[in-house]
Amino acid sequence: MTRSVADAAALLNALARPDARDFMSLPHEGARLHSALDELEPRGVRIGFLADMGVGLPVHPEVRAVAEAAARALAGAGCAVQPVSSFPER
């Protein structure tokens, strides 16, 4: 849907607006996610990395490689990336 974090913020800003056709829509608060990007500090953010769903379905090697590269990049930015083996029980 987007090519960058800034594009994702712009998309979320657009999606967060109220829909005039929905009488239950809350008024727009004017939040601008773009401005929050300048204050974003990834250091110390905890991220669980789930390499596969653990249900016997194979993950395409290219998809796994890209996901692992993203996890390494997040760790390099100061995030605490922890591998997880499954979703937590509810």
C-alpha positions in Angstrom: 0.0 0.0 0.0 2.9 2.3 0.7 6.6 2.7 -0.1 7.7 4.4 3.0 6.8 5.1 6.6 5.9 8.6 5.6 3.5 7.2 3.0 1.9 4.9 5.6 1.4 7.9 7.9 -0.3 9.8 5.1 -2.5 6.8 4.4 -3.5 6.4 8.0 -4.2 10.2 8.3 -6.7 9.8 5.3 -8.2 6.6 6.7 -8.7 8.2 10.2 -11.1 10.8 8.9 -14.8 10.4 9.7 -17.2 9.1 7.1 -20.2 11.4 6.7 -22.3 8.4 5.8 -21.7 6.8 9.2 -23.6 8.5 11.9 -21.4 6.8 14.5 -18.1 8.3 13.2 -16.2 10.2 15.7 -15.1 13.8 14.8 -11.7 14.2 13.3 -9.2 15.0 16.0 -6.7 16.5 13.6 -4.0 14.1 14.4 -1.1 14.4 12.0 1.0 11.2 12.1 3.7 12.9 9.9 4.8 15.1 12.8 5.1 12.1 15.1 7.7 10.5 12.8 10.2 13.2 13.7 9.9 12.2 17.4 10.0 8.4 16.7 12.8 6.7 18.6 13.0 3.0 17.9 15.6 2.3 20.5 14.3 0.0 23.2 11.1 -0.9 21.3 10.3 -4.6 21.8 9.4 -6.6 18.7 8.5 -10.2 18.4 9.7 -11.9 15.2 7.5 -14.8 14.1 9.4 -16.5 11.2 6.5 -18.8 10.4 3.1 -19.6 11.7 4.1 -23.0 13.1 1.3 -24.8 11.3 3.4 -26.7 8.7 2.9 -24.2 5.9 6.1 -23.3 4.1 7.4 -19.8 3.9 8.8 -18.8 0.6 12.6 -18.4 0.9 12.6 -14.9 -0.5 9.8 -13.8 1.9 11.8 -15.2 4.8 15.0 -13.5 3.7 13.3 -10.1 3.4 11.6 -10.5 6.8 14.8 -11.6 8.4 16.6 -8.6 6.8 13.9 -6.3 8.2 14.3 -7.8 11.7 18.1 -7.2 11.5 17.6 -3.6 10.4 15.2 -3.0 13.3 17.7 -4.6 15.7 20.4 -2.4 14.2 18.2 0.7 14.9 18.1 -0.2 18.5 14.9 -2.3 18.7 14.9 -5.4 20.9 14.0 -8.1 18.4 13.1 -11.4 20.0 12.2 -14.5 18.0 8.9 -16.1 18.9 7.6 -19.5 18.0 3.9 -19.0 18.1 1.1 -16.6 19.0 0.4 -16.3 22.7 -2.5 -18.2 24.0 -5.6 -16.1 24.8 
